[in-house]
Every structure is written in structure tokens, then in C-alpha cells.
């Protein structure tokens, strides 16, 4: 009797594992929205123009303690991967005063693209981002492969960036 129960339990576990595997394989990846980022310098970057690169888009605000705490780690990630086809775009939330964003970016010498979202259109296009920080990783094919609300686990983020940077297009 016990052997039959164990066999049934193992069969159920196997079916669940196969179902999860099939779900993971056949679940479509969300395509990144087709948007244009405008940097503090007025330079325009489109998601379409970033194809072939791994991109991290981080929605943040100068009044967000978690955002400010994670920014040095974001700078290190950018500096580590930028020569390998990695782009980073920090999008300031619409309520963040532009002069605060400019001052923070200059004072902290942010080496990546910092964009403003004065009408909230970028946040809306990325699924209605309201919480800061919210971070997206977009693969070389233009698909969102990670969305994190709140501070990311940098070990996990680094592992994902390594994986995606090593993938062929």
C-alpha cells in the first residue's frame, strides 16, 4: 500500500514538473515596448535601436531611498558590462523635478543614459510603473526577461546579465 502511494506521489510530481517545463518553454516572452528615451543631453534612444544589446531600464526617483542606495551598484554593473554590448537607461519618474535629476546625475557622475519621463509615457508603456525602483532587463532580441519592483538582488541580476550577454542573437 505504501509503495503504491509513493508511486502515485512520484507520478504526480513528474506530471507537475513536465507541466512547468512546458509552460516555461512555450510561454511567450514579453516584447519591450517601442519607446523613445530622451536623455538629459537631449539625445534620443529607441528600444528598436537597442536591438542586439542587453539593456537595463531602471525607473527611479531622487526622493527614493532604495533608488539612491542601489545607484552605486548600478554604476558598477554598467562599468563592468558596457564594453560587452550592455546599455543602461535610468528613467526619472514624472514627478521628479528635472533640476533635481540633473543635479543628482552630475553630482554622482552617472556614466549611463539618464532620461526624463515628464508625461509618464515611458512608465505607462512599461506596464504602468508606479513603484520605484522598478528595473527591467531586455535581451538582445528586444524581449523583457526580468522585471523587479523594489531593489534587485544584485547577485541574481549579475548572473542574468552574464547569461544574456553571452547569448547569440
C-alpha positions as CSV (number, residue, x, y, z in Angstrom):
1,X,0.0,0.0,0.0
2,X,2.8,2.4,0.9
3,X,4.7,1.6,-2.3
4,X,1.5,2.4,-4.3
5,X,1.2,5.8,-2.6
6,X,4.8,6.6,-3.2
7,X,4.5,5.7,-6.8
8,X,1.4,7.8,-7.2
9,X,3.1,10.8,-5.5
10,X,6.2,10.4,-7.7
11,X,3.9,10.3,-10.8
12,X,2.1,13.5,-9.7
13,X,5.5,15.2,-9.1
14,X,6.7,14.1,-12.5
15,X,3.5,15.4,-14.2
16,X,3.8,18.8,-12.4
17,X,7.5,19.1,-13.4
18,X,6.8,18.4,-17.0
19,X,3.9,20.8,-17.0
20,X,6.1,23.6,-15.5
21,X,8.8,22.8,-18.0
22,X,6.4,23.0,-20.9
23,X,4.9,26.3,-19.5
24,X,8.4,27.8,-19.3
25,X,9.3,26.7,-22.8
26,X,6.1,27.8,-24.5
27,X,5.2,30.9,-22.5
28,X,5.8,33.9,-24.9
29,X,8.3,36.4,-23.7
30,X,7.0,40.0,-23.5
31,X,8.4,42.3,-26.1
32,X,9.8,45.5,-24.8
33,X,7.6,48.5,-25.6
34,X,8.6,50.6,-28.6
35,X,9.5,53.9,-27.0
36,X,12.0,56.7,-27.3
37,X,14.1,57.8,-24.4
38,X,15.3,61.4,-24.3
39,X,18.5,61.8,-22.3
40,X,19.3,64.9,-20.1
41,X,21.5,66.0,-23.0
42,X,18.6,65.7,-25.5
43,X,19.9,62.6,-27.2
44,X,17.2,60.2,-28.4
45,X,17.5,56.4,-28.0
46,X,14.8,53.9,-29.1
47,X,14.2,50.4,-27.9
48,X,14.3,49.3,-31.5
49,X,17.7,50.9,-31.9
50,X,19.0,48.9,-28.9
51,X,18.3,45.6,-30.5
52,X,21.4,43.4,-30.4
53,X,22.3,44.8,-26.9
54,X,21.3,43.8,-23.4
55,X,19.6,46.7,-21.8
56,X,18.7,47.5,-18.2
57,X,15.9,50.1,-17.8
58,X,15.6,51.4,-14.3
59,X,12.7,53.7,-13.2
60,X,13.9,55.7,-10.2
61,X,13.4,59.0,-8.4
62,X,15.7,61.3,-6.4
63,X,13.5,61.1,-3.4
64,X,13.6,57.3,-3.3
65,X,16.0,56.0,-0.6
66,X,16.2,52.5,-2.2
67,X,17.0,54.0,-5.6
68,X,19.8,56.1,-4.2
69,X,21.2,53.2,-2.3
70,X,21.3,51.0,-5.3
71,X,22.7,53.6,-7.7
72,X,26.4,52.8,-7.0
73,X,25.7,49.1,-7.7
74,X,24.0,50.2,-11.0
75,X,27.0,52.3,-11.9
76,X,29.4,49.3,-11.2
77,X,27.2,47.0,-13.3
78,X,27.3,49.5,-16.2
79,X,31.0,50.0,-16.0
80,X,31.6,46.2,-15.8
81,X,29.5,45.3,-18.9
82,X,29.3,48.4,-21.1
83,X,32.1,47.2,-23.4
84,X,30.2,43.9,-24.0
85,X,27.1,45.4,-25.6
86,X,25.3,46.5,-22.4
87,X,23.2,49.6,-22.2
88,X,21.7,51.2,-19.1
89,X,18.9,53.8,-19.1
90,X,17.8,55.4,-15.8
91,X,14.4,56.9,-16.2
92,X,13.4,59.5,-13.7
93,X,9.7,59.4,-12.8
94,X,7.4,62.1,-14.0
95,X,7.0,63.7,-10.5
96,X,10.8,64.1,-10.1
97,X,11.8,67.7,-10.7
98,X,14.1,67.8,-13.7
99,X,16.6,70.1,-11.9
100,X,16.9,67.5,-9.1
101,X,17.6,64.8,-11.6
102,X,20.2,66.8,-13.4
103,X,21.9,67.8,-10.1
104,X,22.0,64.2,-8.9
105,X,23.3,62.8,-12.3
106,X,26.0,65.5,-12.4
107,X,27.0,65.3,-8.7
108,X,27.2,61.5,-8.9
109,X,28.7,61.4,-12.4
110,X,26.3,58.8,-13.7
111,X,28.0,57.3,-16.7
112,X,24.9,55.9,-18.4
113,X,21.9,57.5,-20.1
114,X,19.6,59.3,-17.7
115,X,16.2,60.1,-19.2
116,X,13.2,62.2,-18.1
117,X,9.6,61.0,-18.3
118,X,7.7,64.3,-17.9
119,X,4.4,63.0,-19.1
120,X,4.7,59.5,-17.6
121,X,4.5,57.9,-21.0
122,X,7.6,55.7,-20.5
123,X,6.3,54.4,-17.2
124,X,2.9,53.7,-18.7
125,X,4.5,51.9,-21.7
126,X,6.4,49.6,-19.4
127,X,3.2,48.4,-17.7
128,X,2.2,51.3,-15.6
129,X,5.3,51.6,-13.4
130,X,4.4,53.4,-10.2
131,X,6.9,51.9,-7.6
132,X,10.5,53.0,-7.5
133,X,12.8,51.5,-8.2
134,X,11.4,49.2,-10.9
135,X,14.0,47.5,-13.1
136,X,13.7,45.7,-16.4
137,X,16.3,43.6,-18.3
138,X,15.8,43.4,-22.0
139,X,17.6,40.8,-24.0
140,X,19.3,41.2,-27.4
141,X,16.1,40.3,-29.2
142,X,14.2,43.1,-27.5
143,X,12.3,40.9,-25.0
144,X,11.8,41.7,-21.4
145,X,13.4,38.9,-19.4
146,X,13.1,40.3,-15.9
147,X,11.0,42.9,-14.1
148,X,11.9,43.7,-10.5
149,X,9.9,46.1,-8.3
150,X,12.0,47.3,-5.4
151,X,15.7,46.8,-5.1
152,X,17.1,43.9,-7.2
153,X,19.1,41.0,-5.9
154,X,22.4,42.1,-7.5
155,X,23.9,38.5,-7.5
156,X,20.8,37.3,-9.5
157,X,20.9,40.4,-11.7
158,X,24.6,40.0,-12.4
159,X,24.1,36.3,-13.3
160,X,21.3,37.2,-15.6
161,X,23.3,39.9,-17.3
162,X,26.2,37.5,-17.8
163,X,23.9,34.9,-19.3
164,X,22.2,37.3,-21.7
165,X,25.4,39.0,-22.8
166,X,26.8,35.6,-23.7
167,X,23.8,34.6,-25.8
168,X,23.9,34.7,-29.5
169,X,21.3,36.9,-31.2
